[in-house]
Amino acid sequence: MKLMREDRWKRRGISLLWDSAALADLAAPHEIISMRQLFALVRHWPENLPSNQGNALVVTGLETNLDLLSPADAEEWLSNDLRSVMLAFQSEYSSDAALVFWLPTGRERVRMNRASETYTWICAAPHREQHLDLGRILWAGAEADAARIIAPAHPNPDADGPAWLGLHHQRLS
């Protein structure tokens, strides 16, 4: 399992973030955009991003979208629609900016299979028994390149504990 203890996730790549202190450090509330706004930006990406001194775009609403869709529809939406937006962002900013998705309950709902080092998302009721294969869907199976974001100054640096802030992927292919 890869660990990221530095803050380059705030400037590059694509991250799933669930730590509220890290979110507050990254973006002011008025800088955070909705999923609808993200999809609208694809046509006209801003020259300067709103967060982290122009280096990051923070998006909320991914979790809500996943919860409102059936697991099959969520998988299709993630792999077709959201993945294309993520690739467009990456292409526009040449991997020199961060796209961060805020997942308030991500700590409880993102799971890692230790044997395969694959990440899954636990679906909401009434589909709690079903999981979405995040690595295959979002990272096209390159989840070995995904790193756990670990708070560098946390007193308990356990990669499964409270120091785990989210997941980061440097570059999608």
N, CA, C and O of each residue as an XYZ file, in Angstrom:
692
protein
N       0.837     -1.168      0.000
C       0.000      0.000      0.000
C       0.889      1.241      0.000
O       1.806      1.375      0.811
N       0.588      2.148     -0.939
C       1.343      3.398     -1.012
C       0.776      4.398     -0.018
O      -0.435      4.489      0.184
N       1.686      5.148      0.600
C       1.290      6.196      1.530
C       1.860      7.522      1.053
O       2.978      7.580      0.542
N       1.086      8.583      1.224
C       1.536      9.929      0.861
C       1.462     10.781      2.117
O       0.380     11.089      2.617
N       2.620     11.152      2.611
C       2.678     11.961      3.831
C       2.968     13.428      3.548
O       2.936     14.249      4.465
N       3.246     13.766      2.308
C       3.474     15.169      1.942
C       2.189     15.724      1.333
O       1.222     14.987      1.137
N       2.179     17.020      1.035
C       0.936     17.651      0.586
C       0.850     17.884     -0.922
O       0.117     18.773     -1.354
N       1.557     17.134     -1.715
C       1.475     17.361     -3.162
C       0.100     17.036     -3.729
O      -0.230     17.487     -4.826
N      -0.709     16.265     -3.009
C      -2.066     15.973     -3.437
C      -2.897     17.262     -3.537
O      -3.913     17.292     -4.233
N      -2.472     18.309     -2.852
C      -3.186     19.588     -2.895
C      -2.890     20.373     -4.165
O      -3.538     21.385     -4.432
N      -1.914     19.916     -4.954
C      -1.483     20.646     -6.150
C      -1.548     19.832     -7.436
O      -1.487     20.398     -8.527
N      -1.670     18.516     -7.323
C      -1.617     17.655     -8.515
C      -2.509     16.435     -8.329
O      -2.759     15.974     -7.215
N      -2.973     15.936     -9.456
C      -3.681     14.661     -9.448
C      -5.139     14.768     -9.035
O      -5.723     15.851     -8.989
N      -5.701     13.614     -8.740
C      -7.109     13.505     -8.377
C      -7.201     12.813     -7.026
O      -6.598     11.763     -6.804
N      -7.971     13.427     -6.125
C      -8.072     12.897     -4.764
C      -9.511     12.750     -4.323
O     -10.403     13.482     -4.752
N      -9.702     11.779     -3.450
C     -10.946     11.604     -2.711
C     -10.594     11.973     -1.275
O      -9.710     11.356     -0.683
N     -11.259     12.954     -0.715
C     -10.908     13.496      0.604
C     -12.100     13.403      1.537
O     -13.224     13.720      1.149
N     -11.853     12.960      2.789
C     -12.942     12.909      3.763
C     -12.578     13.536      5.094
O     -13.375     13.459      6.029
N     -11.452     14.133      5.221
C     -11.075     14.771      6.484
C     -11.465     16.250      6.455
O     -10.999     17.002      5.598
N     -12.319     16.665      7.394
C     -12.833     18.038      7.371
C     -11.750     19.070      7.661
O     -11.801     20.169      7.108
N     -10.775     18.757      8.505
C      -9.688     19.707      8.770
C      -8.833     19.908      7.520
O      -8.428     21.031      7.220
N      -8.561     18.839      6.800
C      -7.784     18.953      5.557
C      -8.573     19.746      4.513
O      -7.997     20.527      3.756
N      -9.893     19.543      4.474
C     -10.726     20.306      3.548
C     -10.674     21.790      3.887
O     -10.508     22.625      2.998
N     -10.815     22.124      5.170
C     -10.788     23.527      5.589
C      -9.449     24.176      5.287
O      -9.389     25.365      4.973
N      -8.383     23.407      5.379
C      -7.046     23.926      5.062
C      -6.870     24.139      3.552
O      -6.103     25.005      3.130
N      -7.566     23.367      2.765
C      -7.434     23.410      1.307
C      -8.309     24.471      0.649
O      -7.873     25.136     -0.291
N      -9.528     24.634      1.131
C     -10.483     25.510      0.432
C     -11.442     26.184      1.406
O     -11.900     25.577      2.374
N     -11.731     27.428      1.135
C     -12.781     28.142      1.869
C     -14.127     27.641      1.349
O     -14.206     27.196      0.204
N     -15.175     27.702      2.150
C     -16.478     27.187      1.701
C     -16.947     27.766      0.369
O     -17.513     27.033     -0.442
N     -16.735     29.047      0.120
C     -17.201     29.654     -1.126
C     -16.384     29.210     -2.347
O     -16.780     29.487     -3.479
N     -15.261     28.532     -2.138
C     -14.424     28.047     -3.235
C     -14.820     26.653     -3.717
O     -14.378     26.217     -4.780
N     -15.638     25.962     -2.953
C     -16.021     24.587     -3.270
C     -17.188     24.619     -4.258
O     -18.152     25.362     -4.073
N     -17.087     23.803     -5.307
C     -18.135     23.787     -6.329
C     -18.917     22.475     -6.272
O     -18.477     21.491     -5.677
N     -20.084     22.490     -6.905
C     -20.937     21.304     -6.963
C     -20.568     20.438     -8.165
O     -19.830     20.867     -9.052
N     -21.086     19.229     -8.180
C     -20.882     18.341     -9.329
C     -21.464     18.977    -10.586
O     -20.863     18.886    -11.657
N     -22.605     19.608    -10.473
C     -23.234     20.263    -11.630
C     -22.303     21.339    -12.186
O     -22.138     21.453    -13.401
N     -21.694     22.128    -11.296
C     -20.759     23.171    -11.740
C     -19.525     22.553    -12.394
O     -19.010     23.087    -13.376
N     -19.051     21.435    -11.856
C     -17.891     20.762    -12.449
C     -18.187     20.355    -13.892
O     -17.377     20.593    -14.788
N     -19.344     19.746    -14.110
C     -19.689     19.315    -15.458
C     -19.850     20.502    -16.399
O     -19.546     20.387    -17.587
N     -20.319     21.636    -15.894
C     -20.448     22.840    -16.718
C     -19.084     23.423    -17.073
O     -18.928     24.019    -18.138
N     -18.104     23.262    -16.205
C     -16.765     23.809    -16.460
C     -16.037     23.118    -17.611
O     -15.104     23.689    -18.177
N     -16.439     21.924    -17.958
C     -15.753     21.169    -19.012
C     -15.690     21.973    -20.305
O     -14.722     21.868    -21.058
N     -16.701     22.760    -20.560
C     -16.730     23.567    -21.781
C     -15.808     24.779    -21.701
O     -15.295     25.241    -22.721
N     -15.596     25.295    -20.487
C     -14.797     26.515    -20.302
C     -14.038     26.430    -18.979
O     -14.459     27.006    -17.976
N     -12.931     25.716    -18.982
C     -12.132     25.593    -17.756
C     -11.577     26.960    -17.381
O     -11.131     27.704    -18.254
N     -11.599     27.302    -16.089
C     -11.066     28.607    -15.677
C      -9.541     28.628    -15.758
O      -8.879     27.607    -15.573
N      -9.009     29.795    -16.035
C      -7.553     29.942    -16.074
C      -6.965     29.755    -14.679
O      -5.929     29.113    -14.503
N      -7.652     30.332    -13.692
C      -7.203     30.218    -12.306
C      -8.220     29.424    -11.503
O      -9.405     29.759    -11.482
N      -7.761     28.386    -10.854
C      -8.645     27.572    -10.022
C      -8.889     28.283     -8.695
O      -8.038     29.051     -8.246
N     -10.037     28.043     -8.060
C     -10.410     28.826     -6.881
C      -9.689     28.489     -5.574
O      -9.656     29.322     -4.668
N      -9.117     27.304     -5.453
C      -8.572     26.890     -4.155
C      -7.066     26.700     -4.181
O      -6.451     26.570     -5.239
N      -6.496     26.689     -2.996
C      -5.062     26.448     -2.792
C      -4.205     27.313     -3.719
O      -3.348     26.811     -4.447
N      -4.449     28.595     -3.676
C      -3.679     29.577     -4.452
C      -3.693     29.265     -5.952
O      -2.677     29.399     -6.633
N      -4.850     28.850     -6.450
C      -5.004     28.578     -7.870
C      -4.566     27.200     -8.310
O      -4.512     26.926     -9.509
N      -4.250     26.325     -7.370
C      -3.749     24.991     -7.706
C      -4.765     23.865     -7.555
O      -4.449     22.716     -7.864
N      -5.983     24.164     -7.086
C      -6.921     23.078     -6.814
C      -8.360     23.480     -7.100
O      -8.750     24.643     -7.001
N      -9.126     22.462     -7.460
C     -10.560     22.589     -7.632
C     -11.192     21.542     -6.718
O     -10.955     20.345     -6.878
N     -11.993     21.997     -5.765
C     -12.629     21.102     -4.796
C     -14.104     20.985     -5.149
O     -14.792     21.985     -5.349
N     -14.576     19.743     -5.220
C     -15.932     19.451     -5.679
C     -16.681     18.665     -4.611
O     -16.151     17.714     -4.035
N     -17.899     19.068     -4.358
C     -18.772     18.336     -3.447
C     -19.934     17.743     -4.243
O     -20.251     18.219     -5.333
N     -20.555     16.724     -3.705
C     -21.723     16.138     -4.347
C     -21.515     14.760     -4.943
O     -22.482     14.113     -5.345
N     -20.277     14.296     -5.008
C     -20.031     12.958     -5.559
C     -20.740     11.903     -4.724
O     -21.389     11.004     -5.260
N     -20.613     12.018     -3.431
C     -21.235     11.039     -2.537
C     -22.758     11.016     -2.711
O     -23.366      9.946     -2.741
N     -23.357     12.179     -2.822
C     -24.807     12.270     -3.007
C     -25.222     11.608     -4.315
O     -26.200     10.861     -4.352
N     -24.486     11.877     -5.380
C     -24.809     11.250     -6.663
C     -24.731      9.738     -6.566
O     -25.607      9.038     -7.075
N     -23.703      9.229     -5.924
C     -23.561      7.778     -5.790
C     -24.698      7.189     -4.966
O     -25.179      6.092     -5.254
N     -25.127      7.922     -3.939
C     -26.194      7.415     -3.068
C     -27.557      7.421     -3.742
O     -28.415      6.601     -3.415
N     -27.762      8.332     -4.675
C     -29.066      8.428     -5.330
C     -29.229      7.448     -6.489
O     -30.349      7.164     -6.913
N     -28.122      6.939     -6.994
C     -28.172      6.016     -8.129
C     -28.133      4.571     -7.652
O     -27.597      4.271     -6.585
N     -28.700      3.688     -8.445
C     -28.535      2.261     -8.153
C     -27.061      1.930     -8.366
O     -26.381      2.662     -9.086
N     -26.546      0.871     -7.778
C     -25.139      0.529     -7.995
C     -24.770      0.384     -9.475
O     -23.694      0.820     -9.884
N     -25.635     -0.214    -10.271
C     -25.339     -0.372    -11.706
C     -25.290      0.984    -12.408
O     -24.401      1.234    -13.222
N     -26.246      1.856    -12.090
C     -26.251      3.195    -12.690
C     -25.064      4.028    -12.197
O     -24.471      4.787    -12.963
N     -24.726      3.881    -10.925
C     -23.580      4.614    -10.364
C     -22.292      4.185    -11.054
O     -21.452      5.023    -11.381
N     -22.135      2.894    -11.276
C     -20.936      2.413    -11.953
C     -20.850      2.965    -13.369
O     -19.785      3.394    -13.810
N     -21.971      2.952    -14.076
C     -21.980      3.479    -15.439
C     -21.678      4.975    -15.450
O     -20.897      5.443    -16.279
N     -22.290      5.727    -14.537
C     -22.061      7.172    -14.461
C     -20.596      7.478    -14.126
O     -19.993      8.364    -14.732
N     -20.027      6.749    -13.165
C     -18.623      6.960    -12.798
C     -17.691      6.665    -13.968
O     -16.801      7.458    -14.277
N     -17.898      5.522    -14.616
C     -16.961      5.104    -15.666
C     -17.116      5.901    -16.950
O     -16.132      6.123    -17.655
N     -18.313      6.330    -17.266
C     -18.513      7.057    -18.522
C     -18.464      8.569    -18.345
O     -17.697      9.252    -19.023
N     -19.272      9.087    -17.445
C     -19.424     10.533    -17.332
C     -18.341     11.179    -16.454
O     -17.615     12.065    -16.904
N     -18.245     10.732    -15.218
C     -17.283     11.385    -14.318
C     -15.841     11.144    -14.758
O     -15.018     12.057    -14.707
N     -15.540      9.957    -15.175
C     -14.172      9.669    -15.622
C     -13.777     10.563    -16.803
O     -12.634     11.016    -16.869
N     -14.691     10.822    -17.727
C     -14.360     11.695    -18.854
C     -14.118     13.133    -18.381
O     -13.264     13.822    -18.939
N     -14.842     13.591    -17.379
C     -14.616     14.926    -16.824
C     -13.245     14.980    -16.134
O     -12.514     15.961    -16.273
N     -12.908     13.937    -15.405
C     -11.603     13.893    -14.731
C     -10.468     13.911    -15.756
O      -9.469     14.603    -15.562
N     -10.615     13.164    -16.831
C      -9.591     13.157    -17.873
C      -9.496     14.515    -18.566
O      -8.400     14.956    -18.912
N     -10.631     15.180    -18.772
C     -10.622     16.515    -19.379
C      -9.916     17.513    -18.461
O      -9.148     18.350    -18.934
N     -10.167     17.434    -17.165
C      -9.485     18.301    -16.199
C      -7.976     18.069    -16.264
O      -7.188     19.010    -16.346
N      -7.607     16.824    -16.227
C      -6.188     16.448    -16.269
C      -5.532     16.945    -17.556
O      -4.403     17.434    -17.525
N      -6.214     16.826    -18.658
C      -5.686     17.277    -19.941
C      -5.556     18.803    -19.976
O      -4.563     19.336    -20.471
N      -6.551     19.489    -19.455
C      -6.553     20.959    -19.462
C      -5.404     21.535    -18.639
O      -4.773     22.512    -19.042
N      -5.142     20.938    -17.505
C      -4.139     21.491    -16.585
C      -2.821     20.725    -16.602
O      -1.967     20.943    -15.744
N      -2.654     19.844    -17.557
C      -1.403     19.088    -17.737
C      -0.894     18.481    -16.434
O       0.308     18.468    -16.166
N      -1.801     17.993    -15.653
C      -1.466     17.366    -14.364
C      -0.784     18.325    -13.394
O      -0.128     17.889    -12.447
N      -0.937     19.629    -13.625
C      -0.339     20.630    -12.735
C      -1.383     21.279    -11.845
O      -1.204     22.413    -11.401
N      -2.459     20.577    -11.583
C      -3.495     21.071    -10.688
C      -4.168     19.867    -10.036
O      -4.072     18.740    -10.523
N      -4.849     20.133     -8.925
C      -5.511     19.063     -8.183
C      -7.020     19.150     -8.343
O      -7.606     20.230     -8.262
N      -7.630     18.016     -8.566
C      -9.076     17.879     -8.559
C      -9.402     17.036     -7.328
O      -9.017     15.870     -7.242
N     -10.109     17.636     -6.386
C     -10.368     16.982     -5.095
C     -11.875     16.826     -4.910
O     -12.629     17.795     -4.988
N     -12.292     15.594     -4.665
C     -13.695     15.297     -4.409
C     -13.898     15.108     -2.911
O     -13.258     14.262     -2.287
N     -14.795     15.906     -2.346
C     -15.108     15.838     -0.917
C     -16.151     14.750     -0.670
O     -17.258     14.803     -1.207
N     -15.786     13.764      0.147
C     -16.676     12.649      0.500
C     -16.837     12.630      2.020
O     -16.029     11.998      2.701
N     -17.838     13.290      2.570
C     -17.959     13.409      4.027
C     -17.935     12.083      4.783
O     -17.387     12.027      5.884
N     -18.509     11.014      4.230
C     -18.506      9.730      4.930
C     -17.522      8.740      4.308
O     -17.640      7.531      4.505
N     -16.573      9.249      3.575
C     -15.612      8.389      2.893
C     -14.827      7.470      3.809
O     -14.538      6.330      3.445
N     -14.481      7.950      4.985
C     -13.701      7.116      5.917
C     -14.441      5.826      6.245
O     -13.815      4.774      6.379
N     -15.761      5.890      6.375
C     -16.557      4.701      6.704
C     -16.921      3.882      5.473
O     -17.247      2.701      5.590
N     -16.869      4.499      4.291
C     -17.415      3.815      3.123
C     -16.379      3.367      2.101
O     -16.701      2.581      1.209
N     -15.157      3.844      2.207
C     -14.095      3.359      1.321
C     -13.380      2.224      2.055
O     -12.938      2.384      3.192
N     -13.279      1.108      1.401
C     -12.639     -0.073      1.993
C     -11.547     -0.577      1.063
O     -11.624     -0.434     -0.157
N     -10.529     -1.172      1.672
C      -9.445     -1.756      0.893
C      -9.388     -3.252      1.162
O      -9.407     -3.684      2.315
N      -9.318     -4.035      0.102
C      -9.087     -5.455      0.214
C      -7.573     -5.619      0.328
O      -6.853     -5.368     -0.639
N      -7.092     -6.026      1.471
C      -5.642     -6.123      1.725
C      -4.943     -7.085      0.776
O      -3.818     -6.824      0.349
N      -5.581     -8.174      0.446
C      -4.940     -9.178     -0.406
C      -4.695     -8.650     -1.818
O      -3.643     -8.900     -2.407
N      -5.665     -7.924     -2.354
C      -5.527     -7.442     -3.726
C      -5.179     -5.962     -3.806
O      -4.890     -5.449     -4.887
N      -5.204     -5.271     -2.665
C      -4.980     -3.827     -2.592
C      -5.927     -3.081     -3.530
O      -5.524     -2.141     -4.215
N      -7.187     -3.511     -3.553
C      -8.212     -2.847     -4.337
C      -9.126     -2.072     -3.399
O      -9.368     -2.480     -2.263
N      -9.629     -0.943     -3.897
C     -10.508     -0.089     -3.105
C     -11.936     -0.198     -3.612
O     -12.182     -0.235     -4.818
N     -12.878     -0.248     -2.668
C     -14.294     -0.291     -3.007
C     -15.038      0.791     -2.235
O     -14.580      1.271     -1.199
N     -16.189      1.158     -2.765
C     -17.105      2.109     -2.139
C     -18.321      1.323     -1.686
O     -18.924      0.606     -2.484
N     -18.691      1.444     -0.429
C     -19.867      0.766      0.101
C     -21.091      1.601     -0.255
O     -21.178      2.774      0.110
N     -22.016      1.006     -0.954
C     -23.219      1.706     -1.404
C     -24.135      2.032     -0.221
O     -24.037      1.432      0.849
N     -25.020      2.992     -0.445
C     -25.982      3.402      0.574
C     -27.195      2.482      0.561
O     -27.394      1.711     -0.377
N     -28.002      2.572      1.609
C     -29.252      1.810      1.683
C     -30.117      2.193      0.489
O     -30.132      3.365      0.113
N     -30.808      1.298     -0.097
C     -31.021     -0.093      0.299
C     -30.021     -1.068     -0.321
O     -30.282     -2.270     -0.373
N     -28.893     -0.566     -0.786
C     -27.902     -1.408     -1.480
C     -26.630     -1.611     -0.653
O     -25.564     -1.828     -1.229
N     -26.709     -1.549      0.664
C     -25.516     -1.602      1.528
C     -24.672     -2.853      1.353
O     -23.486     -2.846      1.683
N     -25.239     -3.887      0.860
C     -24.489     -5.130      0.665
C     -23.669     -5.100     -0.621
O     -22.880     -6.011     -0.872
N     -23.848     -4.063     -1.436
C     -23.136     -3.964     -2.702
C     -22.030     -2.923     -2.612
O     -22.125     -1.947     -1.868
N     -20.981     -3.157     -3.389
C     -19.835     -2.248     -3.410
C     -19.531     -1.862     -4.855
O     -19.803     -2.614     -5.790
N     -18.959     -0.669     -5.011
C     -18.464     -0.228     -6.318
C     -16.957     -0.366     -6.313
O     -16.299      0.047     -5.358
N     -16.418     -0.927     -7.341
C     -14.973     -1.140     -7.467
C     -14.314      0.163     -7.938
O     -14.165      0.387     -9.139
N     -13.927      1.007     -7.001
C     -13.378      2.334     -7.325
C     -12.155      2.263     -8.227
O     -12.054      3.013     -9.198
N     -11.242      1.382     -7.918
C     -10.007      1.294     -8.693
C     -10.238      0.951    -10.148
O      -9.647      1.563    -11.038
N     -11.086     -0.016    -10.390
C     -11.380     -0.419    -11.759
C     -12.158      0.671    -12.481
O     -11.898      0.951    -13.651
N     -13.104      1.283    -11.795
C     -13.977      2.261    -12.442
C     -13.265      3.601    -12.653
O     -13.198      4.091    -13.780
N     -12.744      4.187    -11.597
C     -12.153      5.524    -11.690
C     -10.717      5.536    -12.195
O     -10.319      6.442    -12.928
N      -9.947      4.540    -11.807
C      -8.522      4.550    -12.119
C      -8.153      3.522    -13.172
O      -6.976      3.214    -13.361
N      -9.153      2.991    -13.854
C      -8.947      2.014    -14.929
C      -8.035      0.872    -14.501
O      -7.194      0.407    -15.271
N      -8.214      0.431    -13.267
C      -7.439     -0.695    -12.771
C      -6.052     -0.342    -12.271
O      -5.321     -1.228    -11.828
N      -5.670      0.916    -12.327
C      -4.326      1.330    -11.885
C      -4.332      1.736    -10.419
O      -3.686      2.711    -10.034
N      -5.063      0.988     -9.607
C      -5.142      1.365     -8.206
C      -3.851      1.096     -7.439
O      -3.695      1.574     -6.316
N      -2.940      0.351     -8.015
C      -1.636      0.180     -7.373
C      -0.905      1.518     -7.299
O      -0.008      1.696     -6.475
N      -1.293      2.462     -8.166
C      -0.691      3.789     -8.152
C      -1.392      4.744     -7.200
O      -0.907      5.851     -6.967
N      -2.522      4.334     -6.649
C      -3.247      5.175     -5.689
C      -2.519      5.136     -4.346
O      -2.002      4.101     -3.926
N      -2.495      6.281     -3.695
C      -1.827      6.380     -2.392
C      -2.814      6.878     -1.346
O      -3.692      7.691     -1.635
N      -2.658      6.388     -0.155
C      -3.438      6.897      0.962
C      -2.815      8.211      1.419
O      -1.609      8.290      1.652
N      -3.634      9.223      1.543
C      -3.162     10.510      2.062
C      -3.146     10.390      3.582
O      -4.170     10.137      4.217
N      -1.967     10.578      4.139
C      -1.774     10.464      5.584
C      -1.345     11.821      6.136
O      -0.435     12.452      5.600
N      -1.998     12.267      7.202
C      -1.635     13.537      7.836
C      -0.232     13.408      8.407
O      -0.005     12.571      9.281
N       0.720     14.217      7.935
C       2.107     14.049      8.356
C       2.353     14.324      9.835
O       3.252     13.726     10.427
N       1.584     15.204     10.434
C       1.846     15.573     11.823
C       0.926     14.864     12.808
O       0.940     15.178     13.998
N       0.140     13.930     12.339
C      -0.811     13.252     13.223
C      -0.061     12.396     14.242
O       0.896     11.713     13.877
N      -0.471     12.418     15.499
C       0.227     11.625     16.519
C       0.097     10.117     16.328
O       0.935      9.357     16.815
N      -0.943      9.679     15.625
C      -1.126      8.263     15.342
C      -1.032      8.073     13.826
O      -2.046      8.199     13.139
N       0.152      7.774     13.284
C       0.336      7.696     11.833
C      -0.168      6.405     11.184
O       0.166      6.126     10.032
N      -0.966      5.616     11.905
C      -1.500      4.371     11.367
C      -2.257      4.643     10.067
O      -3.136      5.505     10.026
N      -1.918      3.914      9.015
C      -2.527      4.112      7.697
C      -4.007      3.758      7.674
O      -4.705      4.137      6.734
N      -4.504      3.048      8.673
C      -5.926      2.726      8.772
C      -6.626      3.565      9.829
O      -7.839      3.461     10.007
N      -5.869      4.392     10.526
C      -6.426      5.159     11.631
C      -6.855      6.561     11.252
O      -7.083      6.856     10.079
N      -6.965      7.422     12.250
C      -7.461      8.781     12.020
C      -6.537      9.659     11.171
O      -6.954     10.730     10.729
N      -5.321      9.239     10.939
C      -4.404     10.010     10.094
C      -4.715      9.838      8.611
O      -4.228     10.607      7.782
N      -5.526      8.831      8.271
C      -5.886      8.577      6.869
C      -6.935      9.593      6.451
O      -8.068      9.556      6.930
N      -6.556     10.508      5.549
C      -7.395     11.627      5.131
C      -8.159     11.367      3.845
O      -9.208     11.968      3.615
N      -7.643     10.474      2.999
C      -8.264     10.232      1.709
C      -7.374      9.400      0.807
O      -6.413      8.778      1.261
N      -7.706      9.395     -0.485
C      -6.940      8.674     -1.506
C      -6.506      9.642     -2.591
O      -7.218     10.594     -2.913
N      -5.344      9.392     -3.146
C      -4.805     10.249     -4.195
C      -4.282      9.396     -5.349
O      -3.656      8.356     -5.146
N      -4.559      9.867     -6.566
C      -3.994      9.227     -7.759
C      -3.314     10.328     -8.566
O      -3.940     11.332     -8.907
N      -2.040     10.137     -8.868
C      -1.260     11.173     -9.524
C      -1.719     11.477    -10.942
O      -1.828     12.641    -11.327
N      -1.988     10.433    -11.722
C      -2.354     10.659    -13.133
C      -3.163      9.485    -13.654
O      -2.748      8.331    -13.549
N      -4.317      9.792    -14.214
C      -5.138      8.760    -14.844
C      -4.651      8.508    -16.253
O      -4.130      9.406    -16.915
N      -4.826      7.282    -16.703
C      -4.459      6.982    -18.090
C      -5.627      6.357    -18.810
O      -5.520      6.030    -19.992
